[in-house]
């Protein structure tokens, strides 16, 4: 069917709009549709939250595929106080991002998302929340404001929390965490799993380059009381620790796929390092982020017991291990 003059004119006007403006118009239209027929939560429950740092965060998967964090969960995760002064018609989160110190770092698209939270059904009740990307976007904006020296003293706690969020989570990693907590992981279509694998794993391995700095290994040995030297490969359990601390924090399907692409031989040795199969932009960046995050906790730990406490405080139960004292096993 040929385009009508009206439709051609509409397309021409749309092409003149900035991408953020087109996105805002599309979101407003979608919001209008959702108000008449709001999406429904198909996975998730109040007693199945994810844990970010030491905070339980309610989350759901909607029937249109969006992963959402409840409004209250978003405020608590960012360590924003619920009390204090309010403005009529503004949520606590919108009031925060509208502050004069933060606002210059908030895009118009992000402000629009916060101003118009997602209204969705949980059974017979209604709730409000935000897509998972919004959490990362706000955290990155707060960190940018802090790096520019624009935050007030009382906002430093929020900045610290945002650094914890971005050091322990990526966008795809947060989606995988929500899917696991809500049970949607078992319902997820195989093509979604394939998208995650394509984002994280290369068809062929790359040449080896040092990815885990020597300082990381030194800190593990110090915390666990092991003797370290450059020529010493160390206890076999050290390799198991790296697997648990780093690789198991990648999205759920990634490690089994790495094991399949890079199997161990008869002597439990692999031809390549797993990280050689990770994609540059997403897989390897998530890997490096996890290394930095764990190394920060190692440096802050005088011993193994303190390290375990910090792990659970930052990563929650998703990072609690049955650590084996027989590290040569």
For each residue, the residues with C-beta under 8 A, 3 or more apart:
1:
2:
3: 7 8 11
4: 7 8
5: 8 9
6: 9 10
7: 3 4 10 11
8: 3 4 5 11 12
9: 5 6 12 13
10: 6 7 13 14
11: 3 7 8 14 15
12: 8 9 15 16
13: 9 10 16 17
14: 10 11 17 22
15: 11 12
16: 12 13
17: 13 14 21 22 25
18: 21 22
19: 22 23
20: 23 24 107 108 109
21: 17 18 24 25
22: 14 17 18 19 25 26
23: 19 20 26 27 109
24: 20 21 27 28 108 109 112
25: 17 21 22 28 29
26: 22 23 29 30
27: 23 24 30 31 112 113 116
28: 24 25 31 32 116
29: 25 26 32 33
30: 26 27 33 34
31: 27 28 34 35 116
32: 28 29 35 36
33: 29 30 36 37
34: 30 31 37 38 39 118 119 120
35: 31 32 38 119
36: 32 33
37: 33 34
38: 34 35 119 120 121 126
39: 34 62 63 64 66 118 120 121
40: 62 63 120 121
41: 44 60 61 62 63 68 120 121 122 127
42: 61 62 63 184 187
43: 60 61 179 182 183 184 187
44: 41 48 58 59 60 61 122 178 181 182 183 184
45: 48 182
46: 49 58
47:
48: 44 45 181 182 183
49: 46 56 57 58 59 73 181
50: 56 57 59 177 178 181 316 318
51: 54 55 56 57 315 316 317 318
52: 55 57 77 164 165 168 169 316
53: 77 161 164 165 168 313 314 316
54: 51 313 314 316
55: 51 52 76 77
56: 49 50 51
57: 49 50 51 52 69 70 73 74 76 77
58: 44 46 49 69 70 72 73
59: 44 49 50 67 68 69 70 73 129 132 178 181 182
60: 41 43 44 67 68 70 120 122 127 129 182
61: 41 42 43 44 65 66 67 68 178 179 182 184
62: 39 40 41 42 65 66 67 68 118 120
63: 39 40 41 42
64: 39
65: 61 62
66: 39 61 62 118 131
67: 59 60 61 62 131 132 174 175 178 179
68: 41 59 60 61 62 118 120 129 130 131 132
69: 57 58 59 73 74 77 129 130 132 134 135 178
70: 57 58 59 60 73 74 127 128 129
71: 74 75 91 93 117 127 128 129 130
72: 58 75 76
73: 49 57 58 59 69 70 76 77 129
74: 57 69 70 71 77 78 93 129 130 134 135 138
75: 71 72 78 80 82 92 93
76: 55 57 72 73 79 80
77: 52 53 55 57 69 73 74 135 161 165
78: 74 75 93 96 135 138 139 142 158 161 162 165
79: 76 157 158 160 161
80: 75 76 92 93 96 158
81: 84
82: 75 92
83:
84: 81
85:
86: 90 92 95
87: 90 95
88:
89:
90: 86 87 94 95 98
91: 71 94 95 114 117
92: 75 80 82 86 95 96
93: 71 74 75 78 80 96 97 114 138
94: 90 91 97 98 111 114 115
95: 86 87 90 91 92 98 99
96: 78 80 92 93 99 102
97: 93 94 102 103 106 110 111 114 138 141
98: 90 94 95 102 103 111
99: 95 96 102 103
100: 103
101: 145 150 151 152 155
102: 96 97 98 99 105 106 141 142 145 150 151 155
103: 97 98 99 100 106
104: 145 150
105: 102 141 142 144 145 148 150
106: 97 102 103 110 111 138 141
107: 20 110 111 137 141
108: 20 24 111 112
109: 20 23 24 112 113
110: 97 106 107 113 114 134 137 138 141
111: 94 97 98 106 107 108 114 115
112: 24 27 108 109 115 116
113: 27 109 110 116 117 130 131 134 137
114: 91 93 94 97 110 111 117 130 134 138
115: 94 111 112
116: 27 28 31 112 113
117: 71 91 113 114 128 129 130
118: 34 39 62 66 68 128 129 130 131
119: 34 35 38 126 127 128
120: 34 38 39 40 41 60 62 68 126 127 128 129
121: 38 39 40 41 124 125 126 127
122: 41 44 60 125 126 127
123:
124: 121
125: 121 122
126: 38 119 120 121 122
127: 41 60 70 71 119 120 121 122
128: 70 71 117 118 119 120
129: 59 60 68 69 70 71 73 74 117 118 120
130: 68 69 71 74 113 114 117 118 134 135
131: 66 67 68 113 118 134
132: 59 67 68 69 135 136 171 174 175 178
133: 136 137 171
134: 69 74 110 113 114 130 131 137 138
135: 69 74 77 78 130 132 138 139 165 174
136: 132 133 139 140 165 166 169 170 171 174
137: 107 110 113 133 134 140 141
138: 74 78 93 97 106 110 114 134 135 141 142 162
139: 78 135 136 142 143 161 162 163 165 166
140: 136 137 143 144 162 166
141: 97 102 105 106 107 110 137 138 144 145
142: 78 102 105 138 139 145 146 151 155 158 159 162
143: 139 140 146 147 159 162 163 166
144: 105 140 141 147 148
145: 101 102 104 105 141 142 148 150 151 159
146: 142 143 149 150 151 155 156 159 162
147: 143 144
148: 105 144 145
149: 146
150: 101 102 104 105 145 146
151: 101 102 142 145 146 155 156 158 159
152: 101 155 156
153: 156
154: 157
155: 101 102 142 146 151 152 158 159
156: 146 151 152 153 159 160
157: 79 154 160 161
158: 78 79 80 142 151 155 161 162
159: 142 143 145 146 151 155 156 162 163
160: 79 156 157 163 164
161: 53 77 78 79 139 157 158 164 165
162: 78 138 139 140 142 143 146 158 159 165 166
163: 139 143 159 160 166 167
164: 52 53 160 161 167 168 314
165: 52 53 77 78 135 136 139 161 162 168 169
166: 136 139 140 143 162 163 169 289
167: 163 164 289 292 293 296
168: 52 53 164 165 249 289 290 293 314 315
169: 52 136 165 166 173 174 177
170: 136 173 174 282 285 286 289
171: 132 133 136 174 175
172: 175 176 196 199 200 251 282 286
173: 169 170 176 177 249 250 251 286
174: 67 132 135 136 169 170 171 177 178
175: 67 132 171 172 178 179 251
176: 172 173 179 180 185 196 251 252
177: 50 169 173 174 180 181 318
178: 44 50 59 61 67 69 132 174 175 181 182 184
179: 43 61 67 175 176 182 184 185 188 252
180: 176 177 185 252 318
181: 44 48 49 50 59 177 178
182: 43 44 45 48 59 60 61 178 179 185
183: 43 44 48 186 187
184: 42 43 44 61 178 179 187 188
185: 176 179 180 182 188 252
186: 183
187: 42 43 183 184
188: 179 184 185 192 193
189: 192 193
190: 193 194
191: 194 195
192: 188 189 195 196
193: 188 189 190 196 197 253
194: 190 191 197 198
195: 191 192 198 199
196: 172 176 192 193 199 200 251 253 254
197: 193 194 200 201 253 254 257
198: 194 195 201
199: 172 195 196 279 282 283
200: 172 196 197 250 251 254 278 279 282 283 286
201: 197 198 254 257 258 261 277 278 279 283
202: 205 206 277 278 279 283
203:
204: 277
205: 202 261 262 272 276 277
206: 202 209 276 277
207: 276
208: 272 273 276
209: 206
210: 213
211: 273 275 284 287 288 291
212: 216 217 242 246 275 291
213: 210 216 291 295
214: 217 218 230
215: 218 219 295
216: 212 213 219 220 291 294 295 298
217: 212 214 220 221 228 234 238
218: 214 215 221 222 228
219: 215 216 222 223 295 298 299
220: 216 217 223 224 226 238 241 242 298
221: 217 218 224 225 226 227 228 234 238
222: 218 219 225 228 298
223: 219 220 298 301 302 303 304 307
224: 220 221 238 241 304 327
225: 221 222 303 304
226: 220 221 234 235 238 327
227: 221 232
228: 217 218 221 222 232 234
229: 232
230: 214
231:
232: 227 228 229
233:
234: 217 221 226 228 238
235: 226 238 327 328
236: 239 240 327 328 329
237: 240 241 324 326 327 328 329
238: 217 220 221 224 226 234 235 241 242 327
239: 236 242 243
240: 236 237 243 244 324 327
241: 220 224 237 238 244 245
242: 212 220 238 239 245 246 247
243: 239 240 246 247 248 255
244: 240 241 247 248 321
245: 241 242 248 249 290 294 319
246: 212 242 243 249 250 287 290 291 294
247: 242 243 244 250 254 255 258 274 287
248: 243 244 245 255
249: 168 173 245 246 290 315 318 319
250: 173 200 246 247 254 255 283 286 287 290
251: 172 173 175 176 196 200 254
252: 176 179 180 185 255
253: 193 196 197 256 257
254: 196 197 200 201 247 250 251 257 258 283
255: 243 247 248 250 252 258 259 274
256: 253 259 260
257: 197 201 253 254 260 261
258: 201 247 254 255 261 262 274 277 278
259: 255 256 262 263
260: 256 257 263
261: 201 205 257 258 277
262: 205 258 259 270 271 272 273 274 276 277
263: 259 260 270
264: 268 269 270
265: 268 269 270 271
266:
267:
268: 264 265
269: 264 265
270: 262 263 264 265 273 274
271: 262 265
272: 205 208 262 276 277
273: 208 211 262 270 276
274: 247 255 258 262 270 277 278
275: 211 212 278 284 287
276: 205 206 207 208 262 272 273
277: 201 202 204 205 206 258 261 262 272 274 283
278: 200 201 202 258 274 275 283 284 286 287
279: 199 200 201 202 282 283 284
280: 283 284 285
281: 284 285
282: 170 172 199 200 279 285 286
283: 199 200 201 202 250 254 277 278 279 280 286 287
284: 211 275 278 279 280 281 287 288
285: 170 280 281 282 288 289
286: 170 172 173 200 250 278 282 283 289 290
287: 211 246 247 250 275 278 283 284 290 291
288: 211 284 285 291 292
289: 166 167 168 170 285 286 292 293
290: 168 245 246 249 250 286 287 293 294
291: 211 212 213 216 246 287 288 294 295
292: 167 288 289 295 296
293: 167 168 289 290 296 297 314
294: 216 245 246 290 291 297 298 311
295: 213 215 216 219 291 292 298 299
296: 167 292 293 299 300
297: 293 294 300 301 307 310 311 314
298: 216 219 220 222 223 294 295 301 307
299: 219 295 296
300: 296 297 306 310
301: 223 297 298 304 306 307 310
302: 223 306
303: 223 225 306 307
304: 223 224 225 301 307 308 323
305: 308 309
306: 300 301 302 303 309 310
307: 223 297 298 301 303 304 310 311
308: 304 305 311 312 320 321 323
309: 305 306 312 313
310: 297 300 301 306 307 313 314
311: 294 297 307 308 314 315 319 320 321
312: 308 309 315 316 317 319 320
313: 53 54 309 310
314: 53 54 164 168 293 297 310 311 319
315: 51 168 249 311 312 318 319 320
316: 50 51 52 53 54 312 319 320
317: 51 312 320
318: 50 51 177 180 249 315
319: 245 249 311 312 314 315 316
320: 308 311 312 315 316 317
321: 244 308 311
322:
323: 304 308
324: 237 240 327 329
325:
326: 237 329
327: 224 226 235 236 237 238 240 324
328: 235 236 237
329: 236 237 324 326
